[in-house]
Amino acid sequence: MENFKAGLAARGLLDGGMVVHYLVELERPTAGLRDYFAGAAPEMTPEDARVFHFFVQEKLKGLKRLATEIDTGYAQDV
């Protein structure tokens, strides 16, 4: 996600809108999963991790579609 953020920053697209919404929504569940797999989230159950994983997968699908739209628009502008 850091590479994606860098690409957005280079295009001047990190100042709001749908992209930022997706990124904000992904922060907590990805951090939770990272902690879970590192053994640093004892309160998270395997079921919780599956729910977080599903959420992240679905949001990433939307983010990939959005990235394709951004790249298409960016290529036309350049």
N, C-alpha and C positions, 0 to 999 in steps of 0.2 A: 504494500500500500504506500510505502514511502516513495517508491519510484513513480507511482501514479500521482501522488501529491506534487512531486517535483515537476512532472510534466504539466500538471494543471497550473502550477505557479508560473512556469515558463510561458504559458499561454494567457496568463492574467485571469484565470478562472477560479481562484480560491477566495474570492471576496463575497461569496453568498450563492444563493440559488440551490438547485437540486443536488449538485455535486457535493456541496458542503453538508447538505441534509443526509445523504448516503454515508458520508465519512463519519459524521457524528453518530449516526445510528450504529455503525460498525465498531466504534471504539470500545464500548463496554463489553459486548459479547466476545470480541476477539481477545481482549485482555483477560476475560474470565476463562476462556478456553486455554490460553497460554498458561495461566496460573494452574488450571486443572491438570494439564499434562506435565507441568513441572512439579506437581505434587504440593503446590502452594495454596490450594483451595480446598481444604478438607470438608468444608460445608457443602461443596458442590457434589451432587450425586451423578452417577453415570447417566441417569435419565435427564438431569439438568444439562449435562454436556451435550447430549444428543439434541435437545431442543435448541441450545445455543448454536450448535453446528448447523442444524437445518436453517435457522434464521440467517446465519452468516452466508451459507450457500446461496440462499434465495436473494439476499441483498447484493451479493457479488454478481449474480446473473444480471440484475438491473444495472449495476454499476458498469458492467462490461458493455451492455447495450448503450448506455449513456456515453461511454468512452468512444464507441464506434461512431456515434453521432457527432461527438466533439471533433474527432479526427477528420471526419468527412467535411465538416464545416471549416475546420482549420486549414485543410488542404486546399479548399476552394478559395480561402482568403489570401493564401500565400502566393 
